[in-house]
Amino acid sequence: MKLIVGLGNPGSEYVKTRHNAGFMAIDLIAQHHADGQVARSKFHSMVLDAQVGGEKCLLMKPVTYMNRSGQAAAEACRFYKLNPATDVLVLVDDVALPCGMIRLKAGGGAGGHNGLTDLARKLGTEGFARLRIGVDEKPPMMRLDDYVLGRFTEEQLDRLGPALTQSAEAAGVFAAEGIEAAMNRFNSRNSPTGWGPPADGESEEKSA
């Protein structure tokens, strides 16, 4: 059993906002691997059972809002006796990456992202895999929370689509082969023009 968690905020007012990139990735994974299933409420989240990469997975969208995302994941880990270091993948938005780019890591700090901060607190470790989905840097003079809670532009959505497809593919590799294999396969892909992958240790999203 693997747990794949998309981070975001529930409610129609947050649909297609940058902070909900993780939810959007989970939705695409569900379309590919759990089509026709009806999500059920469990672990303070909406969940679906799926076969991803040939492995049994639980797809999760917490309903507790971003800053309490860890509650759902921790409950599922306790129930299924999962090891966060090997069995959990978190899909999360990141303003340190350009829209259209993804980056996988085996662990690391939260970088100010409230969802990752709560996950680390509730899971008792920062050593869980995360797949970061770029949403572009915020414009100058704009508050970060206003930016990440705003909706993607049409141009950003055009670039986001392929990144979400790659995210779904990467989740399959994670489930079947582990985070190192997913990192090797997807972090080495070409980045958008004018951008390079962040150096190891570079901070992740500074988010509300």
NORWO-V537514 format. One record per helix or strand of 3 or more residues. SS is the DSSP state (2 for helix, 1 for strand). FROM is the first residue (numbers start at 1). TO is the last residue. If there is no record, write none. Layout:
<<SS,FROM,TO> <SS,FROM,TO>>
This chain:
<<1,2,6> <2,12,14> <2,18,33> <1,40,42> <1,45,52> <1,55,62> <2,66,68> <2,70,80> <2,84,87> <1,88,94> <1,102,105> <2,114,123> <1,129,134> <2,144,148> <2,154,177> <2,179,186>>
